[in-house]
């Protein structure tokens, strides 16, 4: 029997140990890569429009909004991902909403005096919550608080009128809806740019003076520079309300005596809740309002409100059609939009709804008219 060389035996043993070590290390490294890859595939870190780093799922299928501002934009962009409304839809709202989304749950939200039904929200557990607002310190702080309260990532997004195109593009990237978002963004961008260019032609001395009548009696309003009057400012109207700006929901109280002193050329009316035409009726039938130039000239209009307000409340993408409507209304010699055709195009793109001629007429019933 041959005697094994001890040196050879030792070399074989060392090689065997080395091979086993390399194999185990390779397996461990591969497992670590697999685990890391699996984790990376589940989440990603984005920077929202407020500059906050937020970790969100790579695939986002369920979305909720803190307020109706984001609710409307989400319905326009990806209704199949919207898990609930921020308030109970009215019959008029529902009329223009696709049937399969009309009965989504009312989960409330974090806005005005509304609170969120967090118990129901957590049962649904959306992948993200969208907070669309003015990106003020208050809005950002609220987003952080909601995220801490719910454990759901909250993404802050800008609702400034001239940046709505960018907001749609941002949301498209976030939600994997780039093509759809690109279509909506292009419409917003073209609309805003066209109105902005034409507004430059309005002589300063011919700019129309406007009072925005809000609240239940028309004696609440918002001044120039408020997020609630961006449409009026943008189309070149002069807001007569010389009052301090209030944050949040706004709504500064004024007296009829102040309005008489301002004596606007045009009055825009809107009622916050209940009977939508209440303020319009007050302004057009109360003898005290009849002394105003706008009343004498027949230039009192109700802001269209179906399914969502064209001017404000919520200040969201619904204002894009309002920009064209109000520009036409105040300066018909400069803005010559076929507003009925514009309505049909906008409702199809943003509300997934094809308006009939009769519906167009009904929506514009107290919003059209020609200056006397």
C-alpha positions in Angstrom: 0.0 0.0 0.0 1.4 3.4 -1.0 2.1 5.8 1.8 0.6 9.3 1.3 2.9 12.2 1.4 2.0 14.4 4.4 2.7 17.6 2.4 0.3 16.6 -0.3 -2.3 15.6 2.2 -2.1 19.1 3.9 -2.4 20.9 0.5 -5.5 18.9 -0.4 -7.1 19.8 3.0 -6.3 23.5 2.6 -7.7 23.6 -0.9 -10.9 21.9 0.2 -11.4 24.3 3.1 -10.7 27.3 0.8 -13.2 26.0 -1.8 -15.9 25.5 0.9 -15.2 29.0 2.2 -15.5 30.6 -1.3 -18.7 28.7 -2.0 -20.3 29.7 1.3 -19.3 33.3 0.8 -20.6 33.4 -2.7 -23.9 31.9 -1.6 -24.1 34.5 1.2 -23.3 37.4 -1.1 -25.9 36.2 -3.6 -28.6 35.9 -0.8 -27.7 39.4 0.4 -28.1 40.7 -3.2 -31.4 38.9 -3.5 -32.6 40.3 -0.2 -31.4 43.8 -1.1 -32.9 43.6 -4.5 -36.2 42.4 -3.1 -36.3 45.4 -0.7 -35.3 47.9 -3.3 -38.0 46.6 -5.6 -40.6 47.3 -3.0 -39.9 50.9 -2.2 -38.2 54.0 -3.6 -37.4 57.4 -2.2 -38.7 60.4 -4.1 -38.5 64.2 -3.5 -41.9 65.8 -3.5 -42.7 69.3 -4.7 -42.2 70.7 -1.2 -38.6 69.3 -1.2 -39.3 66.5 1.2 -37.8 63.0 0.8 -40.5 60.4 1.0 -40.3 56.7 0.8 -43.1 55.3 -1.3 -43.9 51.9 -2.9 -42.5 51.4 -6.4 -45.9 50.2 -7.6 -48.7 52.5 -6.4 -52.3 51.1 -6.8 -54.3 52.9 -4.1 -54.3 56.7 -3.5 -56.2 59.0 -1.1 -56.1 62.8 -0.9 -56.1 65.0 2.1 -58.7 67.3 0.5 -60.9 67.8 -2.6 -58.0 69.7 -4.3 -56.1 66.4 -4.8 -59.3 64.3 -5.1 -60.3 66.1 -8.3 -56.8 65.8 -9.8 -56.6 62.1 -8.9 -60.1 61.5 -10.5 -58.9 63.2 -13.7 -55.6 61.3 -13.8 -56.2 57.8 -12.5 -59.7 57.2 -11.1 -59.1 53.5 -10.7 -56.5 54.3 -8.1 -58.7 56.6 -6.0 -59.9 54.8 -2.9 -62.4 57.3 -1.6 -63.9 60.8 -1.8 -63.3 63.6 0.7 -67.0 64.4 1.1 -70.4 62.9 0.2 -71.0 63.5 -3.5 -74.1 65.4 -4.3 -76.5 64.2 -7.1 -75.1 67.0 -9.3 -71.5 65.8 -8.6 -72.5 62.2 -9.4 -74.2 63.1 -12.7 -70.8 63.8 -14.2 -68.8 61.0 -12.5 -68.4 57.6 -14.0 -70.9 55.2 -12.4 -68.3 52.8 -11.0 -66.7 55.5 -9.0 -69.8 57.3 -7.7 -70.1 55.1 -4.6 -66.6 55.2 -3.4 -66.6 55.7 0.4 -66.6 59.2 1.9 -63.5 59.1 4.0 -63.4 62.8 4.9 -60.0 64.4 5.0 -57.8 67.0 6.6 -59.2 70.4 5.5 -61.4 73.2 6.8 -63.6 71.7 9.6 -63.5 68.2 8.1 -61.8 65.2 9.8 -60.7 62.0 8.3 -62.2 58.6 9.1 -58.8 57.2 9.8 -60.2 53.9 11.0 -61.8 53.2 7.6 -58.8 54.7 5.8 -56.4 52.3 7.5 -58.6 49.3 6.6 -58.3 50.3 3.0 -54.6 51.3 3.6 -53.8 53.4 0.5 -50.2 53.2 -0.8 -49.8 56.9 -0.6 -51.7 60.0 0.5 -51.5 63.1 -1.7 -51.5 66.5 -0.1 -52.1 69.2 -2.8 -51.9 72.8 -1.5 -49.9 76.0 -1.4 -46.7 74.3 0.0 -46.7 76.7 2.9 -45.0 75.8 6.2 -48.4 74.9 7.6 -49.2 72.6 4.7 -45.8 70.8 5.0 -46.2 70.4 8.7 -49.7 69.0 8.2 -48.3 66.5 5.7 -45.7 65.4 8.3 -48.3 65.0 11.0 -50.6 62.9 8.8 -47.8 60.7 7.8 -46.8 60.2 11.5 -50.5 59.6 12.4 -51.3 57.0 9.8 -48.0 55.5 8.9 -48.8 56.0 5.3 -46.4 58.1 3.1 -47.8 61.6 2.4 -46.6 63.4 -0.8 -46.9 67.2 -0.9 -47.8 68.7 -4.3 -48.3 72.3 -5.6 -51.8 73.6 -6.5 -50.6 77.0 -7.9 -52.7 77.7 -11.0 -49.8 78.2 -13.4 -48.0 75.1 -12.2 -50.8 72.6 -12.5 -49.2 71.2 -15.6 -46.0 70.4 -13.6 -48.2 68.9 -10.9 -49.8 66.5 -13.3 -46.4 65.5 -14.7 -45.1 64.9 -11.1 -48.1 62.8 -10.3 -47.7 60.9 -13.5 -44.2 59.9 -12.6 -45.2 59.0 -9.1 -48.1 56.8 -10.1 -46.8 55.3 -13.3 -49.3 57.3 -15.4 -46.9 59.3 -17.6 -48.8 59.2 -20.8 -52.2 60.2 -19.3 -50.5 62.8 -17.2 -48.7 64.2 -20.2 -52.0 64.7 -22.0 -53.6 66.6 -19.1 -50.4 68.6 -18.5 -50.2 69.6 -22.1 -53.8 70.9 -22.1 -53.3 72.9 -18.9 -50.0 74.4 -20.2 -51.5 75.4 -23.5 -54.6 76.9 -21.8 -52.6 78.9 -19.2 -50.0 80.1 -21.7 -52.7 81.2 -24.2 -54.7 83.2 -21.7 -51.5 84.7 -20.2 -50.4 85.9 -23.7 -53.7 87.4 -24.6 -54.1 89.1 -21.1 -51.1 91.2 -21.9 -53.2 93.0 -24.5 -55.7 94.4 -21.9 -55.1 98.1 -21.4 -54.8 99.0 -17.7 -57.6 101.5 -18.0 -60.0 98.9 -19.4 -59.5 96.2 -16.8 -62.8 95.1 -15.4 -63.4 95.6 -11.6 -64.9 92.5 -10.0 -66.4 91.5 -6.7 -66.4 87.8 -5.7 -69.5 87.2 -3.6 -69.1 84.2 -1.3 -70.7 82.8 1.8 -74.5 82.4 2.3 -75.4 86.0 1.7 -72.6 87.3 -0.6 -70.9 89.2 2.2 -67.8 87.1 2.4 -64.9 87.4 -0.1 -61.2 87.0 -0.8 -58.7 89.6 -1.9 -56.2 89.8 -4.7 -53.3 87.3 -4.2 -55.4 84.7 -2.4 -55.3 81.2 -3.7 -59.1 81.5 -3.9 -58.9 84.3 -6.5 -56.1 83.1 -8.7 -58.4 82.8 -11.7 -59.5 86.4 -11.4 -56.0 87.7 -11.0 -54.7 85.6 -13.9 -57.2 86.7 -16.5 -56.6 90.4 -15.8 -59.6 91.2 -13.6 -59.2 93.8 -10.9 -60.4 92.4 -7.5 -62.1 95.3 -5.7 -62.0 93.6 -2.3 -59.6 95.7 -0.2 -59.5 93.4 2.8 -56.8 91.5 4.7 -56.0 88.1 3.3 -57.0 85.1 5.5 -55.2 81.8 5.4 -56.7 78.4 5.0 -60.3 78.6 3.7 -60.2 82.4 3.5 -63.6 84.1 3.5 -63.1 87.6 4.8 -66.3 89.2 6.0 -67.4 92.5 4.4 -70.4 94.8 4.6 -72.8 95.9 1.9 -71.6 99.5 2.5 -68.1 98.5 1.6 -69.3 96.8 -1.6 -71.4 99.9 -2.5 -68.2 102.0 -2.1 -66.2 99.7 -4.3 -69.1 99.6 -6.9 -67.7 96.8 -9.1 -68.4 96.4 -12.8 -69.0 92.7 -12.4 -70.1 90.4 -9.5 -69.3 86.7 -9.5 -71.5 84.7 -7.1 -71.2 81.3 -5.5 -72.9 79.6 -2.5 -70.7 77.3 -0.4 -73.3 74.7 0.4 -77.0 74.0 0.0 -78.9 76.0 -2.6 -76.2 76.8 -5.2 -78.1 79.8 -6.6 -78.9 81.4 -3.2 -76.3 84.2 -3.5 -77.1 84.8 -7.1 -80.8 85.3 -6.2 -79.9 87.7 -3.4 -77.7 89.9 -5.5 -80.2 90.0 -8.4 -83.4 90.5 -6.5 -82.5 92.4 -3.3 -83.1 96.1 -3.8 -80.1 97.0 -1.6 -77.8 95.3 -4.2 -79.6 97.0 -7.1 -77.7 100.2 -6.6 -74.5 98.7 -7.8 -73.2 99.3 -11.3 -72.9 95.5 -11.9 -76.6 95.1 -11.0 -77.7 98.0 -13.2 -75.7 96.7 -16.2 -76.9 93.1 -15.8 -73.4 91.8 -15.1 -74.0 89.5 -12.2 -73.0 85.9 -12.9 -73.1 82.6 -11.1 -69.8 80.6 -11.3 -70.5 77.2 -12.9 -70.3 74.5 -10.3 -70.9 71.2 -12.1 -69.5 68.8 -11.1 -66.9 71.0 -9.5 -66.6 74.8 -9.2 -64.8 76.4 -12.2 -63.3 79.3 -10.1 -62.4 78.1 -6.6 -63.3 75.8 -3.8 -61.6 73.6 -4.4 -58.7 75.5 -6.1 -57.7 72.5 -8.3 -57.5 71.6 -12.0 -61.2 72.4 -12.3 -60.0 76.1 -12.6 -58.5 75.5 -16.0 -61.9 75.6 -17.8 -62.8 78.5 -15.5 -59.8 80.6 -16.8 -61.2 80.4 -20.3 -64.8 81.1 -19.2 -63.9 84.1 -17.1 -61.5 85.6 -19.7 -64.3 85.4 -22.3 -66.8 86.9 -19.9 -64.7 89.9 -18.9 -62.9 90.6 -22.2 -65.0 89.3 -25.1 -63.1 91.5 -27.6 -59.8 89.9 -26.7 -60.7 86.3 -25.7 -62.8 84.6 -28.3 -63.0 81.0 -27.1 -65.9 78.9 -28.2 -66.7 78.1 -24.6 -69.3 75.4 -25.3 -66.7 73.5 -27.4 -64.1 74.1 -24.8 -66.4 72.7 -22.1 -67.0 69.5 -24.1 -63.3 69.0 -24.6 -62.4 69.7 -21.0 -65.1 67.5 -19.5 -64.1 64.6 -21.8 -60.4 64.9 -20.9 -60.7 65.7 -17.2 -64.0 64.1 -16.1 -64.2 61.2 -18.6 -67.7 62.5 -19.5 -69.2 63.6 -22.8 -71.5 66.6 -22.3 -74.7 67.0 -24.3 -75.8 70.4 -25.7 -78.6 70.5 -23.1 -76.1 69.9 -20.3 -73.9 72.7 -21.6 -76.8 75.1 -21.6 -77.8 74.1 -18.1 -74.3 74.6 -16.7 -74.1 78.0 -18.3 -77.6 79.1 -17.4 -76.6 81.9 -15.0 -73.0 82.1 -16.2 -73.2 83.5 -19.7 -75.0 86.5 -20.8 -73.6 89.5 -22.7 -72.8 92.9 -21.1 -75.6 95.4 -21.7 
